[in-house]
């Protein structure tokens, strides 16, 4: 059975067009409304406009990296409860720890699978709503 997240609003922040497109395609097929941003600055304005239910953010980006973007999102009372999932091609303990320090709720290593993406949504959004 195909997974369905009808009506779920997801933000994908990544400077890689390939990662944005891949995540967008997988999430839209599952019924999500997907908003994308190319970096942290681009994302901050879009987050205020779209109020996503969950945010996936790449760590390595120009201008405002994922750690900085996550810290700014989590320091805003309006978005403190919004799950932020870090995306990185590095699977290091240091990166995961730094993500936790800035408030990240989880960490996915790129390239991620459809199942990993959906699992993060089930764990952080669907479980919280149920």
Backbone as ProteinMPNN parsed JSONL, in Angstrom:
{"seq_chain_A": "XXXXXXXXXXXXXXXXXXXXXXXXXXXXXXXXXXXXXXXXXXXXXXXXXXXXXXXXXXXXXXXXXXXXXXXXXXXXXXXXXXXXXXXXXXXXXXXXXXXXXXXXXXXXXXXXXXXXXXXXXXXXXXXXXX", "coords_chain_A": {"N_chain_A": [[0.837, -1.193, 0.0], [0.5, 2.22, -0.828], [2.017, 4.872, 0.898], [0.382, 7.557, 2.578], [0.356, 10.96, 3.075], [-1.555, 12.996, 3.102], [-2.166, 16.432, 2.697], [-0.116, 17.269, 4.358], [2.321, 19.68, 5.105], [5.463, 20.29, 3.848], [8.803, 21.413, 4.106], [11.67, 21.617, 2.149], [14.982, 22.2, 2.334], [17.728, 22.765, 0.525], [20.78, 23.137, -1.217], [21.269, 21.64, -3.399], [19.87, 20.945, -6.432], [19.09, 18.458, -7.351], [18.654, 16.92, -4.997], [16.549, 18.424, -3.866], [14.544, 18.128, -5.865], [14.232, 15.316, -5.933], [13.332, 14.717, -3.29], [11.033, 16.307, -3.314], [9.466, 15.119, -5.357], [9.039, 12.481, -4.305], [7.658, 13.119, -1.936], [5.429, 14.583, -2.842], [4.064, 12.624, -4.285], [3.13, 11.179, -2.18], [1.168, 12.758, -1.239], [1.849, 15.127, 0.013], [2.181, 18.691, 0.451], [4.688, 20.429, -0.934], [7.315, 22.645, -0.265], [10.151, 24.335, -1.418], [13.524, 25.428, -0.802], [16.573, 27.158, -1.539], [18.608, 27.82, 0.199], [19.371, 28.716, 3.636], [18.606, 31.436, 4.081], [16.743, 31.919, 2.03], [14.874, 30.067, 2.841], [13.903, 31.0, 5.365], [12.127, 33.176, 4.931], [10.19, 31.851, 3.411], [9.268, 29.932, 5.21], [7.849, 31.427, 7.077], [5.733, 32.221, 5.465], [4.553, 29.79, 4.623], [4.301, 28.028, 6.773], [5.285, 25.245, 7.506], [4.752, 21.726, 8.358], [6.819, 20.042, 8.888], [10.371, 20.216, 8.552], [13.025, 19.709, 6.363], [16.445, 20.04, 6.293], [19.454, 20.778, 4.663], [22.865, 20.485, 5.685], [25.329, 21.578, 4.699], [25.434, 24.47, 3.11], [25.477, 27.455, 1.066], [25.801, 30.887, 2.222], [23.768, 30.767, 4.546], [24.105, 28.217, 6.646], [22.896, 24.833, 7.388], [22.944, 24.341, 10.169], [22.884, 26.942, 11.263], [20.469, 27.845, 10.163], [18.663, 26.026, 11.331], [18.98, 26.669, 14.056], [17.974, 29.305, 14.064], [15.308, 28.839, 13.303], [14.397, 27.187, 15.41], [14.718, 28.931, 17.549], [12.68, 30.671, 17.264], [9.659, 31.286, 18.708], [7.241, 30.619, 17.402], [7.864, 28.453, 15.821], [9.149, 26.537, 17.309], [8.177, 23.997, 17.96], [8.053, 22.764, 15.539], [9.195, 20.041, 13.726], [12.594, 19.639, 12.827], [14.65, 18.231, 10.505], [17.873, 17.267, 9.957], [19.899, 17.125, 7.014], [22.576, 15.418, 5.6], [25.618, 14.652, 3.855], [27.552, 13.635, 5.318], [28.197, 11.264, 7.854], [28.928, 11.614, 10.453], [29.603, 11.468, 13.992], [30.114, 13.879, 15.263], [28.789, 15.744, 13.614], [26.13, 14.972, 13.959], [25.836, 15.429, 16.701], [26.267, 18.189, 16.816], [24.057, 19.008, 15.374], [21.991, 18.283, 17.141], [22.57, 20.052, 19.227], [21.853, 22.547, 18.147], [19.189, 22.177, 18.015], [18.005, 20.33, 16.28], [15.721, 17.75, 15.346], [16.145, 15.285, 14.259], [18.256, 13.288, 12.057], [19.269, 12.704, 8.834], [21.177, 10.764, 6.587], [22.553, 11.596, 3.471], [22.838, 9.865, 0.34], [19.377, 9.677, 0.947], [16.768, 7.277, 1.487], [13.455, 6.674, 0.186], [11.987, 5.395, 2.144], [13.379, 6.126, 4.489], [12.905, 8.878, 4.524], [10.072, 8.954, 4.733], [9.802, 7.593, 7.13], [10.91, 9.377, 8.952], [8.983, 11.392, 8.821], [6.721, 9.984, 9.744], [7.583, 9.435, 12.35], [8.038, 11.982, 13.517], [5.953, 13.743, 12.86], [3.383, 12.531, 12.187], [3.113, 10.768, 14.37], [3.067, 12.653, 16.387], [0.682, 13.93, 15.942], [-1.287, 12.038, 16.178]], "CA_chain_A": [[0.0, 0.0, 0.0], [1.24, 3.474, -0.887], [1.911, 5.734, 2.077], [-0.306, 8.807, 2.277], [0.484, 12.053, 4.038], [-2.376, 14.041, 2.492], [-2.302, 17.719, 3.371], [1.052, 17.601, 5.16], [3.166, 20.708, 4.481], [6.865, 19.959, 4.056], [9.803, 22.322, 3.537], [12.95, 20.97, 1.865], [15.988, 23.246, 2.132], [18.972, 22.143, 0.063], [21.331, 23.852, -2.371], [21.326, 20.698, -4.515], [18.603, 20.837, -7.15], [18.766, 17.033, -7.428], [18.064, 16.509, -3.707], [15.236, 19.083, -3.749], [13.61, 17.497, -6.811], [13.979, 13.934, -5.491], [12.466, 14.773, -2.104], [9.752, 16.892, -3.727], [8.724, 14.105, -6.104], [8.611, 11.418, -3.381], [6.689, 13.656, -0.976], [4.187, 14.937, -3.547], [3.369, 11.37, -4.595], [2.505, 10.723, -0.93], [0.102, 13.69, -0.888], [2.344, 16.315, 0.723], [2.414, 19.97, -0.218], [6.119, 20.611, -0.729], [7.916, 23.944, -0.557], [11.598, 24.151, -1.427], [14.362, 26.62, -0.673], [17.947, 26.838, -1.951], [19.501, 28.001, 1.347], [18.703, 29.133, 4.864], [17.963, 32.751, 3.942], [15.58, 31.693, 1.178], [13.91, 29.288, 3.623], [13.305, 31.724, 6.488], [10.96, 33.92, 4.44], [9.179, 30.889, 2.967], [8.707, 29.263, 6.385], [6.841, 32.332, 7.632], [4.585, 32.234, 4.551], [3.942, 28.477, 4.4], [4.124, 27.341, 8.069], [5.364, 23.797, 7.267], [4.575, 20.792, 9.468], [8.139, 19.449, 9.108], [11.389, 20.861, 7.721], [14.26, 18.971, 6.089], [17.437, 21.061, 5.946], [20.818, 20.352, 4.379], [23.821, 21.156, 6.561], [26.299, 22.357, 3.928], [24.815, 25.371, 2.126], [26.079, 28.79, 1.078], [25.173, 31.993, 2.954], [23.289, 30.391, 5.875], [24.13, 26.753, 6.612], [21.797, 24.14, 8.043], [23.001, 24.54, 11.624], [22.417, 28.305, 11.533], [19.045, 27.906, 9.824], [17.947, 25.27, 12.358], [19.003, 27.458, 15.295], [17.044, 30.429, 13.9], [13.943, 28.291, 13.294], [14.071, 26.698, 16.755], [14.7, 30.056, 18.489], [11.45, 31.423, 17.032], [8.595, 30.592, 19.442], [6.194, 30.126, 16.501], [8.304, 27.243, 15.114], [9.914, 25.668, 18.205], [7.631, 22.631, 17.956], [8.136, 22.217, 14.181], [10.353, 19.152, 13.616], [13.629, 19.966, 11.847], [15.479, 17.057, 10.234], [19.098, 17.653, 9.25], [20.319, 16.26, 5.909], [24.001, 15.588, 5.365], [26.323, 13.548, 3.208], [28.466, 13.126, 6.344], [27.505, 10.47, 8.861], [29.786, 11.689, 11.624], [29.049, 11.69, 15.318], [30.225, 15.313, 15.54], [27.717, 16.429, 12.876], [24.858, 14.655, 14.619], [25.832, 16.118, 17.995], [26.1, 19.625, 16.55], [22.653, 19.156, 14.987], [21.184, 18.228, 18.379], [22.83, 21.272, 19.997], [21.075, 23.655, 17.575], [17.762, 21.885, 18.138], [17.485, 19.399, 15.273], [14.966, 16.628, 15.904], [16.644, 14.03, 13.701], [19.389, 13.427, 11.15], [19.287, 11.713, 7.754], [22.384, 10.811, 5.763], [22.298, 11.556, 2.031], [21.48, 9.901, -0.2], [18.387, 9.015, 1.797], [15.773, 6.495, 0.753], [12.053, 7.06, 0.375], [11.573, 4.857, 3.445], [13.971, 6.964, 5.548], [12.181, 10.151, 4.491], [8.732, 8.717, 5.27], [9.952, 7.191, 8.521], [11.11, 10.614, 9.726], [7.678, 12.056, 8.885], [5.88, 9.2, 10.664], [8.105, 9.542, 13.714], [8.033, 13.342, 14.069], [4.723, 14.492, 12.593], [2.195, 11.693, 12.3], [3.054, 10.3, 15.753], [2.732, 13.799, 17.219], [-0.704, 14.32, 15.681], [-2.159, 10.935, 16.581]], "C_chain_A": [[0.873, 1.245, 0.0], [0.978, 4.288, 0.37], [1.212, 7.029, 1.684], [-0.154, 9.794, 3.428], [-0.309, 13.249, 3.512], [-2.444, 15.296, 3.351], [-1.111, 18.131, 4.21], [1.922, 18.621, 4.408], [4.62, 20.464, 4.865], [7.749, 21.007, 3.392], [11.091, 21.528, 3.352], [13.945, 22.074, 1.506], [17.297, 22.574, 1.755], [19.477, 22.909, -1.148], [21.487, 22.939, -3.585], [19.949, 20.564, -5.159], [18.147, 19.383, -7.219], [18.087, 16.555, -6.147], [16.676, 17.13, -3.549], [14.201, 18.39, -4.627], [13.236, 16.074, -6.367], [13.014, 13.93, -4.312], [11.082, 15.285, -2.485], [8.878, 15.858, -4.438], [8.182, 13.016, -5.179], [7.495, 11.916, -2.461], [5.359, 14.023, -1.643], [3.381, 13.69, -3.9], [2.636, 10.832, -3.375], [1.452, 11.718, -0.44], [0.541, 14.95, -0.157], [2.332, 17.548, -0.179], [3.867, 20.299, 0.097], [6.554, 22.008, -1.146], [9.419, 23.728, -0.488], [12.292, 25.501, -1.291], [15.799, 26.217, -0.98], [18.965, 27.049, -0.835], [18.695, 28.522, 2.531], [17.989, 30.469, 4.758], [16.676, 32.636, 3.145], [14.472, 31.021, 1.998], [13.196, 30.113, 4.683], [12.062, 32.51, 6.067], [9.834, 32.961, 4.055], [8.517, 30.177, 4.144], [7.604, 30.122, 7.001], [5.573, 32.336, 6.779], [3.831, 30.9, 4.528], [3.645, 27.689, 5.671], [4.137, 25.812, 7.902], [5.183, 22.985, 8.545], [5.894, 20.122, 9.851], [9.11, 20.084, 8.124], [12.591, 19.929, 7.599], [15.281, 19.989, 5.624], [18.834, 20.45, 5.785], [21.759, 21.109, 5.313], [24.731, 22.085, 5.754], [25.611, 23.167, 2.829], [25.524, 26.719, 2.171], [25.233, 29.769, 1.903], [24.766, 31.63, 4.376], [23.218, 28.867, 5.9], [22.984, 26.151, 7.432], [21.766, 24.306, 9.55], [22.444, 25.912, 11.999], [20.921, 28.427, 11.273], [18.214, 27.199, 10.895], [17.869, 26.072, 13.658], [18.018, 28.625, 15.212], [15.591, 29.963, 13.932], [13.531, 27.917, 14.718], [14.033, 27.813, 17.807], [13.466, 30.938, 18.316], [10.309, 30.667, 17.716], [7.503, 29.992, 18.547], [6.562, 28.78, 15.872], [9.088, 26.28, 16.001], [9.469, 24.22, 18.146], [7.678, 21.98, 16.567], [9.373, 21.318, 14.087], [11.306, 19.605, 12.507], [14.548, 18.757, 11.731], [16.689, 17.51, 9.422], [19.401, 16.628, 8.155], [21.806, 16.485, 5.684], [24.583, 14.394, 4.649], [27.33, 12.953, 4.181], [27.671, 12.391, 7.414], [28.274, 10.489, 10.181], [29.049, 11.97, 12.916], [29.032, 13.18, 15.658], [29.078, 16.076, 14.874], [26.362, 16.199, 13.538], [24.741, 15.39, 15.952], [25.598, 17.613, 17.805], [24.65, 19.918, 16.139], [21.739, 19.179, 16.202], [21.336, 19.522, 19.18], [21.995, 22.438, 19.469], [19.583, 23.363, 17.526], [17.171, 20.936, 17.123], [16.803, 18.211, 15.947], [15.476, 15.28, 15.414], [17.695, 14.348, 12.654], [19.305, 12.325, 10.104], [20.566, 11.886, 6.943], [21.986, 10.704, 4.299], [23.247, 10.556, 1.38], [20.531, 9.103, 0.696], [17.395, 8.267, 0.916], [14.382, 7.073, 1.009], [11.588, 6.609, 1.757], [12.127, 5.688, 4.597], [13.238, 8.299, 5.665], [10.802, 9.988, 5.142], [8.771, 8.326, 6.749], [10.12, 8.418, 9.419], [9.786, 11.356, 9.882], [6.757, 11.315, 9.863], [6.302, 9.428, 12.115], [7.864, 10.937, 14.323], [6.741, 14.116, 13.855], [3.493, 13.653, 12.862], [2.029, 11.188, 13.734], [2.637, 11.424, 16.696], [1.285, 14.221, 17.09], [-1.678, 13.291, 16.257], [-2.487, 10.967, 18.063]], "O_chain_A": [[1.861, 1.323, 0.731], [-0.156, 4.375, 0.841], [1.423, 7.542, 0.585], [-0.484, 9.505, 4.578], [0.194, 14.372, 3.478], [-2.733, 15.246, 4.546], [-1.091, 19.246, 4.732], [2.219, 18.444, 3.226], [4.969, 20.435, 6.045], [7.488, 21.437, 2.268], [11.552, 20.852, 4.272], [13.777, 22.785, 0.516], [17.906, 21.889, 2.577], [18.689, 23.291, -2.014], [21.802, 23.41, -4.678], [18.99, 20.128, -4.522], [16.949, 19.105, -7.154], [17.067, 15.868, -6.199], [15.733, 16.449, -3.145], [13.096, 18.099, -4.169], [12.07, 15.684, -6.42], [12.003, 13.228, -4.33], [10.072, 14.75, -2.026], [7.687, 15.741, -4.148], [7.005, 12.665, -5.256], [6.509, 11.215, -2.235], [4.291, 13.798, -1.073], [2.152, 13.701, -3.821], [1.643, 10.117, -3.507], [0.901, 11.55, 0.648], [-0.297, 15.756, 0.249], [2.456, 17.451, -1.4], [4.236, 20.433, 1.263], [6.213, 22.49, -2.226], [9.91, 23.023, 0.393], [11.738, 26.552, -1.614], [16.204, 25.084, -0.72], [20.073, 26.516, -0.906], [17.487, 28.737, 2.431], [16.888, 30.627, 5.284], [15.643, 33.184, 3.531], [13.295, 31.358, 1.87], [11.994, 29.942, 4.882], [11.056, 32.505, 6.777], [8.665, 33.224, 4.336], [7.331, 29.854, 4.082], [6.556, 29.611, 7.397], [4.466, 32.442, 7.309], [2.605, 30.885, 4.424], [2.821, 26.774, 5.65], [3.121, 25.156, 8.131], [5.422, 23.468, 9.652], [6.071, 19.689, 10.99], [8.734, 20.446, 7.009], [13.108, 19.427, 8.596], [15.03, 20.727, 4.671], [19.318, 19.716, 6.646], [21.479, 22.248, 5.689], [24.881, 23.257, 6.1], [25.256, 22.643, 1.773], [26.105, 27.086, 3.193], [24.081, 29.484, 2.23], [25.361, 32.136, 5.327], [22.357, 28.283, 5.242], [22.215, 26.864, 8.077], [20.693, 24.401, 10.147], [21.642, 26.037, 12.925], [20.192, 29.033, 12.058], [17.179, 27.714, 11.319], [16.812, 26.144, 14.285], [17.307, 28.906, 16.177], [14.739, 30.625, 14.526], [12.449, 28.286, 15.176], [13.388, 27.658, 18.844], [13.227, 31.842, 19.116], [10.017, 29.529, 17.348], [6.908, 28.973, 18.896], [5.679, 28.042, 15.435], [9.641, 25.302, 15.499], [10.291, 23.312, 18.269], [7.381, 20.794, 16.426], [10.486, 21.78, 14.34], [10.88, 19.913, 11.394], [15.145, 18.314, 12.712], [16.545, 18.067, 8.333], [19.192, 15.428, 8.335], [22.249, 17.629, 5.587], [24.113, 13.267, 4.806], [27.901, 11.895, 3.916], [26.602, 12.841, 7.827], [28.272, 9.511, 10.929], [28.006, 12.625, 12.929], [28.08, 13.684, 16.254], [28.467, 16.948, 15.491], [25.553, 17.119, 13.659], [23.678, 15.91, 16.291], [24.826, 18.228, 18.541], [24.089, 20.949, 16.51], [20.822, 19.996, 16.283], [20.366, 20.031, 19.743], [21.482, 23.234, 20.255], [18.799, 24.188, 17.057], [15.955, 20.746, 17.096], [17.253, 17.731, 16.987], [15.27, 14.256, 16.065], [17.995, 15.512, 12.389], [19.274, 11.143, 10.446], [20.985, 13.006, 6.65], [21.192, 9.843, 3.921], [24.38, 10.417, 1.841], [20.851, 8.0, 1.14], [17.215, 8.595, -0.257], [14.177, 7.859, 1.934], [10.886, 7.34, 2.456], [11.423, 5.93, 5.577], [12.984, 8.787, 6.767], [10.414, 10.786, 5.995], [7.88, 8.686, 7.519], [9.545, 8.488, 10.505], [9.496, 11.891, 10.952], [6.099, 11.933, 10.7], [5.458, 9.593, 12.996], [7.528, 11.053, 15.501], [6.46, 15.056, 14.598], [2.65, 14.026, 13.678], [0.915, 11.181, 14.258], [1.942, 11.188, 17.684], [0.717, 14.801, 18.016], [-2.75, 13.636, 16.755], [-3.213, 10.101, 18.552]]}, "name": "protein", "num_of_chains": 1, "seq": "XXXXXXXXXXXXXXXXXXXXXXXXXXXXXXXXXXXXXXXXXXXXXXXXXXXXXXXXXXXXXXXXXXXXXXXXXXXXXXXXXXXXXXXXXXXXXXXXXXXXXXXXXXXXXXXXXXXXXXXXXXXXXXXXXX"}
